[in-house]
Structures are given as C-alpha cells and as structure tokens.
Amino acid sequence: MSSLRGKFISLEGGEGAGKSTLLAGLREYIGQQGVELVSAREPGGTPLGEAVRGIVLDPALRGLTAETELLLMFASRAQLVRELIAPALHAGRWVLCDRFADASYAYQGGGRGQPMARIAELEHWACAGVKPDLTLLLDLPVATGRARAAGRGDADRIEVETDQFFERVRACYRELAAAEPDRFRVIDASQPPAAVLLAVTRAVASLIDGVRA
Ligand code: Z5A
C-alpha cells in the first residue's frame, strides 16, 4: 500500500503493562500536535472485531484451539485493516492501535507455540502491507504486570494462562523489538505513569518531527 499518507502507531505489551492507562494522555498529546487521529483496539475495533473479541476472551470457551485463536485474531485484523486502518491512512489520518500483528507473534507464536512462518503468512495476507511505522512496546517484568492486573476482577480466557506463558510472550516481544530497532521503541513500563507517558510522547514526537522535516 504505497499510497498511504498517514502514520500508523501501535501499542504493545504484556498483561497489566499500562496501555489503557496511557491511551488518553497519548491521544491528547497527538491531538495537540495538530495530527488527526483515529484510534482502535485489537482484537476489536470494528463491529465484527468486537464480536470476535467477545469469543477469544470468553473464559467459558476453554476448548478453543490455538489454531482457531490465531485465525480469529487475524480475522479481526483483516476486517480492521480494510474497514478502518487503510482508509484512514490513505486519507492522511494517523492511526493509533492498541495491539496489532506483533501481538499474534508474541501470544500465539511465543505463548502458544504456533509456527512463526505461519503467522508471517497470515500477516502478509490479512494486513495487505499495512504495518506500523512506530511500535511502542511497554515492557515490564511479568510478576509486576500480573500483580497490577490482579486487582481488576474476573480474568479473561487469556489472562488465566501461566506465568511461563507470559514469560514466553515477553521474550518474544523483546526479540521482535531487537529484530526491528527502527520500528520499535521499548519503554520501561515499571516507571510511574507520568514517566511512561513522557517516554512515549518523546518517541511519537520524533515520528512527527520526521514527517514535518
Ligand atoms: N491478544 C492475542 O493473544 N493476540 C493478538 O493478536 C491480540 C491480542 C491482538 C486482550 O488484549 C487480549 O488479547 C490480551 C492479548 C490478546 N490478553 N492478555 N493477557 P487487551 O490489550 O485488550 O488486554 P490486556 O493485554 O489484558 O490489557 P491489560 O491487561 O488491560 O493491560 P493494560 O491496558 O496494559 O493495563 P492497564 O489497564 O492500563 O493497567 C493495569 C493496572 O495497572 C491498572 O490498575 C492501572 O491503574 C495500573 N497501572 C497502569 N500503569 C501503571 C504504572 N505505570 N504504574 C503503576 N500502576 C500502573
């Protein structure tokens, strides 16, 4: 999709990393820079995607296989790319997405052991060349994130996974970041919320400066 004019920012991290906490402040910062922004989340972001989200997070669906989970994540993503992300980028708007394809590599690849090559094939097909320009990875120890998330009530179908699962997810995210240092910014998410927001806005400011230069 070579005619894309807007920029695409994704936000990634393990459980309790602080993505939701950060989003309002980040959106406000980007808006203050005069950038027209569209926000979305994954799985979800469209009526179909939100229905898929209900399925993949439903703790009652214990029999859902790793293959089905992977396909559902990409079904939601294929819809989101075509219905919202690509049209926004073509129109020159920026897109901020709470998780994108890297989450499938980390959770379904790293966490569930699905083949990375299979995930890459699905990404190629479902995302049609749409890839984040900047990925903000909120990184923190698994125990810290899980302790934060524990205070929120009932766990969803993925949150009930083991510490080992979430260690694999974290390791995979860090490998992805190391493999693409120009796209990823790894943020120390164990800092207080204001410090996390500052680090994130600095990374976004560099992207904005790059566009204006
Ligand atoms: N998933 C997948 O498997 N494959 C895929 O391809 C995709 C997703 C796209 C839903 O994602 C699940 O889908 C997710 C991955 C999977 N499963 N898990 N686990 P989600 O992004 O909607 O849900 P989440 O990852 O569970 O997000 P979260 O746990 O809600 O984390 P968060 O939004 O990053 O955290 P938060 O709600 O902002 O903060 C959690 C608590 O910590 C809260 O009480 C805050 O007040 C506190 N907090 C936040 N920041 C701080 C700081 N800096 N210091 C101290 N305390 C803080």
Boltz pocket constraint, residues with backbone or C-beta under 6 A from the ligand:
constraints:
  - pocket:
      binder: B
      contacts: [[A, 13], [A, 14], [A, 15], [A, 16], [A, 17], [A, 18], [A, 19], [A, 20], [A, 21], [A, 22], [A, 42], [A, 43], [A, 73], [A, 98], [A, 99], [A, 100], [A, 101], [A, 102], [A, 103], [A, 104], [A, 105], [A, 107], [A, 108], [A, 148], [A, 149], [A, 151], [A, 158], [A, 159], [A, 189], [A, 190], [A, 191], [A, 192], [A, 193], [A, 194], [A, 196]]
      max_distance: 6.0
